[in-house]
Amino acid sequence: MTASDGRPGGRQVISWALYDWANSAFATTVLAGFFPLFFKKYWSSGSDVTVSTFQLGVANAAASLAVALLAPVLGAIADRSGARKRYLLLFAGMGIVMTGCLALVAEGQWPFAIAIYMFALVGFSGANVFYDALILDAAPHGRIDRVSALGFALGYLGGGVLFSANVAMTLWPGAFGLADATAAVKLSFVSVAVWWALFSLPLLFFFREVPLSERVTGWAAVKSGFVQIAGTFHALRHMRVVLVFLFAYWLYIDGVHTVIRMAIDYGLAIGLNANDLIVALLMTQFIGFPCALLFGRLGESIGAKAGILIGLGVYIFACVWGYSMTESWEFYVLAGVIGLVQGGVQALSRGLYARLIPANKSGEFFGFYNMLGKFAAILGPLIMGVVSVTTGDPRLSILAIIVLFVAGGGLLLAVNEREGVEHAHALARI
């Protein structure tokens, strides 16, 4: 299922990568774009901007906590039952249905919007635990960085294509036969659900999960999963390189996720025009598509760790500039700068981690990986929300997350990739 020279290609790789195309519609239109905008302007109309920022931060944190607690256990069970794809589709189905339900929430009903959004986010994030784990079944040997980057690149492009249509509907609703922008946003939520479901079909029908030599099902899989996760906790104590990387990732990916989830809310809080914010976010998607691919090649040439550190430096610069910006054009520039590195940091992190873990326990170890990512997504939005509401100055909240990039980058410097890869190969043979 791969090209004869080992390059990414074939039905297996494309079917895997297209799921990123599918679910990135949620990440772009809902998570980063219309939900924070609609929440502040429609579902929380009349509320103070700092209060709605706090509410959104708490919602992101609570949903992330739920996935963080579930991820390692589900990953271990999926490893023992050979059902990573099945679990992926189960969580994706929940996310798809809940996303469509957002269109049913009326003005001012922010508690219902928050509840549905949290279930949708759990579905989206939970599915990603198993999607990430399946990369080892999709990637040709030695091409993990490039295949990982392909997934993120297709995600940026796919999310950008649908988001373009969604933005056009909100800017010119009459041209689409819609009453107003509110109707357009609600239809956008439905379009995300349909898009997500439709482009998940290649993964469902064409992707083949590598079968297990010893497969268990039912309660035996659950019991075996808990036994395995206990063993993984024990193993991690002796996997110094993986532990250091996971702590580094926990810190810096917190900053990345916070920027994704809270950028629109931050722009609104400091008084920037909503339409400008949406168009700038759309621009980020199309810049992110080629740049994610380029970062995949960069990781192969200078190393994944060096590529990640470059990206973190750009994020620190963006936070400093974001603190003082006052004009919409500045947000456009920042969106472009973030687009250069956002997908690259995520893709190279996933590829680097995949090389540091034993291949036969990828679901379980990626459960830990995603768990830390979700715990990180608890901290960042919560920090922004608390700083904003306690100081009354949302600008200070963007500076608060710089410490996450600095601390995460510092720990990443201590990761010895060669030692970690050799240890992973040894564990896989046990």
BAFIKE-554468 format. One record per residue (C-alpha): residue in three letters; x, y, z. Coordinates in Angstrom, 1 decimal. Layout:
<sites>
SITE res      X      Y      Z
SITE ALA      X      Y      Z
...
</sites>
This chain:
<sites>
SITE res      X      Y      Z
SITE MET    0.0    0.0    0.0
SITE THR    3.0    2.3   -0.2
SITE ALA    5.2    3.4   -3.1
SITE SER    8.1    1.1   -3.9
SITE ASP   10.6    3.7   -2.8
SITE GLY    9.0    4.1    0.6
SITE ARG    7.4    7.5    0.0
SITE PRO    4.0    8.2    1.3
SITE GLY    1.4    7.1   -1.2
SITE GLY   -1.3    4.5   -1.9
SITE ARG   -4.7    3.9   -0.6
SITE GLN   -3.6    3.3    3.0
SITE VAL   -1.9    6.6    3.5
SITE ILE   -4.5    8.6    1.7
SITE SER   -7.4    7.0    3.5
SITE TRP   -5.7    7.8    6.8
SITE ALA   -4.8   11.4    5.9
SITE LEU   -8.3   12.1    4.6
SITE TYR   -9.7   11.8    8.1
SITE ASP   -7.7   14.9    8.9
SITE TRP   -9.4   16.6    5.9
SITE ALA  -12.7   15.4    7.4
SITE ASN  -12.4   16.4   11.1
SITE SER  -10.5   19.7   10.5
SITE ALA  -13.8   21.2    9.4
SITE PHE  -14.8   21.0   13.1
SITE ALA  -11.4   22.4   14.2
SITE THR  -11.7   25.4   11.9
SITE THR  -15.3   26.3   11.5
SITE VAL  -16.5   25.3   15.0
SITE LEU  -13.6   25.2   17.4
SITE ALA  -11.5   28.2   16.2
SITE GLY  -14.0   30.2   14.2
SITE PHE  -17.8   30.4   14.6
SITE PHE  -18.4   28.8   18.0
SITE PRO  -16.4   31.4   20.0
SITE LEU  -17.8   34.2   17.9
SITE PHE  -21.4   33.0   18.0
SITE PHE  -21.0   32.2   21.7
SITE LYS  -20.0   35.8   22.6
SITE LYS  -22.3   37.6   20.2
SITE TYR  -25.5   35.3   20.1
SITE TRP  -25.6   32.7   22.9
SITE SER  -24.1   35.1   25.5
SITE SER  -25.5   38.3   24.1
SITE GLY  -25.5   41.0   26.8
SITE SER  -22.8   39.4   28.9
SITE ASP  -19.6   41.1   29.8
SITE VAL  -16.8   40.1   27.4
SITE THR  -14.5   38.9   30.2
SITE VAL  -17.2   36.7   31.7
SITE SER  -17.9   35.0   28.3
SITE THR  -14.2   34.5   27.8
SITE PHE  -14.1   32.8   31.3
SITE GLN  -17.1   30.6   30.4
SITE LEU  -15.6   29.5   27.1
SITE GLY  -12.2   28.8   28.8
SITE VAL  -14.0   26.6   31.4
SITE ALA  -15.9   24.7   28.8
SITE ASN  -12.7   23.9   26.8
SITE ALA  -11.0   22.9   30.0
SITE ALA  -13.8   20.6   31.2
SITE ALA  -14.2   18.8   27.8
SITE SER  -10.4   18.4   27.6
SITE LEU  -10.3   16.9   31.1
SITE ALA  -12.9   14.3   30.2
SITE VAL  -10.8   13.2   27.2
SITE ALA   -7.6   13.3   29.2
SITE LEU   -9.0   10.9   31.8
SITE LEU  -10.4    8.5   29.2
SITE ALA   -7.6    8.5   26.6
SITE PRO   -4.9    6.2   28.1
SITE VAL   -7.5    3.6   29.2
SITE LEU   -9.3    3.6   25.8
SITE GLY   -5.9    3.5   24.0
SITE ALA   -4.8    0.4   26.0
SITE ILE   -8.2   -1.4   25.4
SITE ALA   -8.0   -0.6   21.7
SITE ASP   -4.5   -2.0   21.5
SITE ARG   -5.5   -5.3   23.1
SITE SER   -8.7   -5.6   21.1
SITE GLY   -7.3   -4.4   17.7
SITE ALA  -10.1   -1.9   17.6
SITE ARG   -8.5    1.5   17.2
SITE LYS  -10.4    2.3   14.0
SITE ARG  -13.7    1.2   15.6
SITE TYR  -13.1    3.5   18.6
SITE LEU  -12.1    6.3   16.3
SITE LEU  -15.4    6.0   14.3
SITE LEU  -17.4    5.7   17.6
SITE PHE  -16.1    9.0   19.0
SITE ALA  -16.3   10.7   15.6
SITE GLY  -19.9    9.7   15.3
SITE MET  -20.6   11.4   18.7
SITE GLY  -18.8   14.6   17.5
SITE ILE  -20.7   14.7   14.2
SITE VAL  -24.1   14.4   15.8
SITE MET  -23.4   17.0   18.5
SITE THR  -22.0   19.4   16.0
SITE GLY  -25.2   19.2   14.0
SITE CYS  -27.2   19.8   17.2
SITE LEU  -25.5   23.2   17.7
SITE ALA  -27.8   24.6   15.0
SITE LEU  -30.8   23.9   17.3
SITE VAL  -29.7   26.2   20.1
SITE ALA  -31.6   29.4   20.4
SITE GLU  -30.3   32.9   21.2
SITE GLY  -29.3   33.5   24.9
SITE GLN  -29.2   29.8   25.7
SITE TRP  -25.5   29.7   26.5
SITE PRO  -25.7   26.7   29.0
SITE PHE  -27.2   24.5   26.2
SITE ALA  -24.6   25.7   23.7
SITE ILE  -21.8   24.9   26.2
SITE ALA  -23.1   21.4   26.9
SITE ILE  -23.5   20.4   23.3
SITE TYR  -20.1   21.9   22.4
SITE MET  -18.4   19.9   25.2
SITE PHE  -19.9   16.6   23.9
SITE ALA  -18.8   17.5   20.4
SITE LEU  -15.3   18.4   21.6
SITE VAL  -15.0   15.1   23.5
SITE GLY  -16.0   13.2   20.3
SITE PHE  -13.5   15.2   18.2
SITE SER  -10.6   14.8   20.7
SITE GLY  -11.4   11.2   21.6
SITE ALA  -11.3   10.2   17.9
SITE ASN   -7.9   11.9   17.5
SITE VAL   -6.4    9.5   20.2
SITE PHE   -7.0    6.6   17.9
SITE TYR   -6.3    8.5   14.7
SITE ASP   -2.9    9.4   15.9
SITE ALA   -2.2    5.8   17.0
SITE LEU   -3.0    4.6   13.5
SITE ILE   -0.2    6.5   11.9
SITE LEU    2.1    3.6   12.5
SITE ASP   -0.2    1.4   10.4
SITE ALA   -0.2    4.1    7.7
SITE ALA    3.3    5.4    7.5
SITE PRO    6.1    3.7    5.4
SITE HIS    9.2    3.1    7.4
SITE GLY   11.3    6.2    7.7
SITE ARG    8.6    8.5    6.5
SITE ILE    6.6    9.2    9.6
SITE ASP    7.3   12.9    9.6
SITE ARG    6.2   13.3    6.1
SITE VAL    3.0   11.2    6.4
SITE SER    2.2   13.1    9.7
SITE ALA    2.7   16.4    7.8
SITE LEU    0.5   15.2    5.0
SITE GLY   -2.4   14.6    7.4
SITE PHE   -2.0   18.1    8.9
SITE ALA   -1.6   19.7    5.4
SITE LEU   -4.8   18.0    4.2
SITE GLY   -6.5   19.1    7.4
SITE TYR   -5.6   22.7    6.8
SITE LEU   -6.7   22.6    3.2
SITE GLY  -10.0   20.7    3.8
SITE GLY  -10.8   22.9    6.8
SITE GLY  -10.0   25.9    4.7
SITE VAL  -12.2   24.9    1.8
SITE LEU  -15.3   24.4    3.9
SITE PHE  -14.6   27.4    6.1
SITE SER  -14.4   29.5    2.9
SITE ALA  -17.9   28.5    2.0
SITE ASN  -19.1   29.1    5.5
SITE VAL  -17.5   32.5    5.7
SITE ALA  -19.1   33.4    2.3
SITE MET  -22.5   32.4    3.6
SITE THR  -22.2   34.6    6.7
SITE LEU  -20.9   37.6    4.7
SITE TRP  -23.5   37.4    1.9
SITE PRO  -26.4   35.3    3.3
SITE GLY  -28.8   36.5    0.7
SITE ALA  -26.8   35.1   -2.1
SITE PHE  -27.3   31.6   -0.6
SITE GLY  -31.0   32.1    0.0
SITE LEU  -30.5   32.6    3.8
SITE ALA  -32.4   35.1    5.9
SITE ASP  -29.3   36.5    7.7
SITE ALA  -25.8   35.8    9.1
SITE THR  -27.4   33.9   12.1
SITE ALA  -29.0   31.4    9.8
SITE ALA  -25.7   31.1    7.9
SITE VAL  -23.8   30.2   11.0
SITE LYS  -26.3   27.6   12.0
SITE LEU  -26.2   26.1    8.6
SITE SER  -22.4   26.1    8.8
SITE PHE  -22.6   23.9   11.9
SITE VAL  -24.8   21.4    9.9
SITE SER  -22.3   21.5    6.9
SITE VAL  -19.4   20.6    9.3
SITE ALA  -21.3   17.5   10.5
SITE VAL  -22.0   16.4    6.9
SITE TRP  -18.5   17.1    5.7
SITE TRP  -17.0   15.3    8.7
SITE ALA  -19.2   12.2    8.1
SITE LEU  -18.7   12.1    4.4
SITE PHE  -14.9   12.3    4.3
SITE SER  -14.5    9.8    7.1
SITE LEU  -15.8    7.1    4.7
SITE PRO  -12.5    6.4    3.1
SITE LEU  -11.0    5.5    6.5
SITE LEU  -14.0    3.3    7.2
SITE PHE  -13.9    1.4    4.0
SITE PHE  -10.3    1.4    2.7
SITE PHE   -8.0    1.7    5.7
SITE ARG   -6.8   -1.6    7.1
SITE GLU   -5.6   -1.8   10.7
SITE VAL   -2.7   -4.1   11.2
SITE PRO   -4.2   -7.2   12.8
SITE LEU   -2.9   -8.4   16.3
SITE SER   -1.3  -11.8   16.8
SITE GLU   -3.2  -12.1   20.1
SITE ARG   -6.6  -10.3   20.0
SITE VAL   -9.0  -10.2   22.9
SITE THR  -12.6   -8.9   23.0
SITE GLY  -15.3   -7.8   25.4
SITE TRP  -14.6   -7.6   29.1
SITE ALA  -11.4   -9.5   28.5
SITE ALA  -10.1   -6.6   26.4
SITE VAL  -11.2   -4.1   29.1
SITE LYS   -9.4   -6.1   31.8
SITE SER   -6.3   -6.6   29.6
SITE GLY   -6.3   -2.9   28.8
SITE PHE   -6.2   -1.9   32.5
SITE VAL   -3.4   -4.4   33.1
SITE GLN   -1.5   -3.0   30.1
SITE ILE   -1.9    0.6   31.2
SITE ALA   -0.5   -0.3   34.6
SITE GLY    2.5   -1.9   32.9
SITE THR    2.9    1.3   30.8
SITE PHE    3.0    3.5   33.8
SITE HIS    5.8    1.2   35.1
SITE ALA    7.6    1.2   31.8
SITE LEU    7.5    5.0   31.5
SITE ARG    9.4    5.3   34.8
SITE HIS   12.3    3.7   32.9
SITE MET   11.8    5.6   29.6
SITE ARG   13.6    8.8   30.4
SITE VAL   13.6   10.2   26.9
SITE VAL    9.8    9.6   26.5
SITE LEU    9.1   11.2   29.9
SITE VAL   11.1   14.3   29.1
SITE PHE    9.5   14.7   25.7
SITE LEU    6.0   14.2   27.2
SITE PHE    6.5   16.9   29.8
SITE ALA    7.9   19.3   27.1
SITE TYR    5.0   18.5   24.8
SITE TRP    2.5   19.0   27.6
SITE LEU    3.7   22.5   28.1
SITE TYR    4.3   23.8   24.6
SITE ILE    1.2   22.2   23.0
SITE ASP   -0.8   23.9   25.6
SITE GLY    0.2   27.2   24.1
SITE VAL   -0.5   26.0   20.6
SITE HIS   -4.0   24.7   21.5
SITE THR   -4.8   27.9   23.4
SITE VAL   -3.9   30.1   20.5
SITE ILE   -6.2   27.9   18.2
SITE ARG   -9.2   27.9   20.6
SITE MET   -9.0   31.4   22.0
SITE ALA   -7.6   33.7   19.2
SITE ILE  -11.0   34.8   17.9
SITE ASP  -12.3   35.4   21.5
SITE TYR   -9.1   37.4   22.3
SITE GLY   -9.6   39.5   19.1
SITE LEU  -13.2   40.3   20.0
SITE ALA  -12.2   41.1   23.6
SITE ILE   -9.8   43.8   22.5
SITE GLY  -12.3   45.3   20.1
SITE LEU  -11.3   44.0   16.7
SITE ASN  -13.8   43.6   13.9
SITE ALA  -15.4   40.1   13.8
SITE ASN  -15.4   39.8   10.0
SITE ASP  -11.7   40.6    9.9
SITE LEU  -11.0   38.0   12.5
SITE ILE  -12.8   35.3   10.6
SITE VAL  -11.1   36.2    7.3
SITE ALA   -7.7   36.2    9.0
SITE LEU   -8.4   32.7   10.4
SITE LEU   -9.3   31.5    6.9
SITE MET   -6.0   32.9    5.6
SITE THR   -4.2   30.8    8.3
SITE GLN   -5.7   27.6    6.9
SITE PHE   -4.4   28.1    3.4
SITE ILE   -1.0   29.3    4.5
SITE GLY   -0.9   26.2    6.9
SITE PHE   -1.4   23.7    4.0
SITE PRO    1.9   24.1    2.1
SITE CYS    3.8   25.0    5.3
SITE ALA    2.8   21.8    7.1
SITE LEU    4.2   19.9    4.1
SITE LEU    7.4   21.9    4.1
SITE PHE    7.8   21.3    7.8
SITE GLY    7.6   17.5    7.1
SITE ARG   10.6   17.9    4.8
SITE LEU   12.3   20.2    7.3
SITE GLY   12.0   17.6   10.0
SITE GLU   13.7   15.0    7.7
SITE SER   16.6   17.4    6.9
SITE ILE   17.4   19.2   10.2
SITE GLY   15.5   17.0   12.6
SITE ALA   12.1   17.1   14.2
SITE LYS   13.3   18.7   17.4
SITE ALA   15.0   21.6   15.7
SITE GLY   11.9   22.2   13.6
SITE ILE    9.7   22.3   16.6
SITE LEU   12.0   24.8   18.4
SITE ILE   11.8   27.1   15.4
SITE GLY    8.1   27.0   15.6
SITE LEU    8.0   27.7   19.3
SITE GLY   10.2   30.8   18.8
SITE VAL    7.6   32.1   16.3
SITE TYR    4.8   31.6   18.8
SITE ILE    6.6   33.6   21.4
SITE PHE    7.1   36.4   19.0
SITE ALA    3.4   36.3   18.0
SITE CYS    2.3   36.5   21.7
SITE VAL    4.4   39.6   22.3
SITE TRP    3.1   41.3   19.2
SITE GLY   -0.5   40.2   20.0
SITE TYR   -0.3   42.0   23.4
SITE SER    0.2   45.4   21.8
SITE MET   -1.8   45.1   18.5
SITE THR   -4.7   47.6   18.0
SITE GLU   -5.5   47.3   14.3
SITE SER   -7.1   44.5   12.3
SITE TRP   -4.2   44.4    9.8
SITE GLU   -2.0   43.4   12.6
SITE PHE   -4.2   40.4   13.3
SITE TYR   -3.9   39.5    9.6
SITE VAL   -0.1   39.5    9.9
SITE LEU   -0.1   37.5   13.0
SITE ALA   -2.5   34.9   11.5
SITE GLY   -0.1   34.5    8.6
SITE VAL    2.9   34.1   10.9
SITE ILE    1.0   31.5   13.0
SITE GLY    0.0   29.7    9.8
SITE LEU    3.7   29.2    8.9
SITE VAL    4.4   27.1   11.9
SITE GLN    1.2   25.8   13.5
SITE GLY    0.8   22.6   11.5
SITE GLY    4.5   22.0   11.5
SITE VAL    4.8   22.0   15.3
SITE GLN    1.9   19.6   15.6
SITE ALA    3.1   17.3   12.7
SITE LEU    6.7   17.1   13.8
SITE SER    5.7   16.5   17.5
SITE ARG    3.5   13.6   16.4
SITE GLY    6.2   12.1   14.2
SITE LEU    8.9   12.5   16.8
SITE TYR    6.8   10.8   19.5
SITE ALA    5.9    8.0   17.1
SITE ARG    9.6    7.1   16.8
SITE LEU   10.2    7.2   20.6
SITE ILE    7.5    4.6   21.5
SITE PRO    7.2    0.8   20.9
SITE ALA    5.2    0.2   17.7
SITE ASN    3.1   -2.7   19.2
SITE LYS    1.7   -0.4   21.9
SITE SER    1.0    2.7   19.8
SITE GLY   -2.7    3.1   20.8
SITE GLU   -1.8    3.0   24.5
SITE PHE    1.2    5.3   24.2
SITE PHE   -0.7    7.8   22.0
SITE GLY   -3.4    7.7   24.7
SITE PHE   -0.8    9.2   27.1
SITE TYR    0.3   11.6   24.4
SITE ASN   -3.3   12.8   23.8
SITE MET   -4.0   12.8   27.5
SITE LEU   -1.2   15.3   28.1
SITE GLY   -2.4   17.3   25.1
SITE LYS   -5.8   17.5   26.6
SITE PHE   -4.5   18.4   30.1
SITE ALA   -2.5   21.1   28.4
SITE ALA   -5.7   22.4   26.8
SITE ILE   -7.2   22.7   30.2
SITE LEU   -4.4   24.9   31.5
SITE GLY   -4.0   27.4   28.7
SITE PRO   -7.7   28.5   28.1
SITE LEU   -8.2   28.5   31.9
SITE ILE   -5.1   30.8   32.4
SITE MET   -6.4   33.2   29.7
SITE GLY   -9.9   33.2   31.2
SITE VAL   -8.7   33.8   34.8
SITE VAL   -6.2   36.5   33.9
SITE SER   -8.8   38.3   31.8
SITE VAL  -11.6   38.2   34.4
SITE THR   -9.4   39.0   37.4
SITE THR   -7.4   41.8   35.9
SITE GLY  -10.1   43.2   33.6
SITE ASP   -7.5   43.4   30.8
SITE PRO   -7.7   40.6   28.2
SITE ARG   -4.3   41.8   26.7
SITE LEU   -2.5   40.4   29.7
SITE SER   -3.9   37.0   29.1
SITE ILE   -2.0   36.5   25.8
SITE LEU    1.3   37.3   27.6
SITE ALA    0.6   34.7   30.3
SITE ILE    0.9   31.7   27.9
SITE ILE    4.5   32.6   26.8
SITE VAL    5.9   30.8   29.8
SITE LEU    4.4   27.6   28.3
SITE PHE    6.4   27.9   25.1
SITE VAL    9.6   28.8   26.9
SITE ALA    9.4   26.0   29.4
SITE GLY    8.3   23.4   26.8
SITE GLY   11.1   24.4   24.5
SITE GLY   13.7   24.2   27.3
SITE LEU   12.7   20.7   28.2
SITE LEU   12.6   19.7   24.5
SITE LEU   16.3   20.6   24.2
SITE ALA   17.0   17.8   26.7
SITE VAL   15.4   15.1   24.6
SITE ASN   17.9   12.6   23.2
SITE GLU   16.2   11.3   20.1
SITE ARG   18.7    8.6   19.2
SITE GLU   18.6    7.1   22.7
SITE GLY   14.8    7.1   22.7
SITE VAL   14.5    5.4   19.3
SITE GLU   16.9    2.6   20.3
SITE HIS   15.0    2.0   23.5
SITE ALA   11.7    1.9   21.6
SITE HIS   13.0   -0.7   19.2
SITE ALA   14.2   -2.8   22.1
SITE LEU   10.9   -2.7   23.9
SITE ALA    9.0   -3.6   20.7
SITE ARG   11.0   -6.9   20.5
SITE ILE   10.0   -7.9   24.1
</sites>
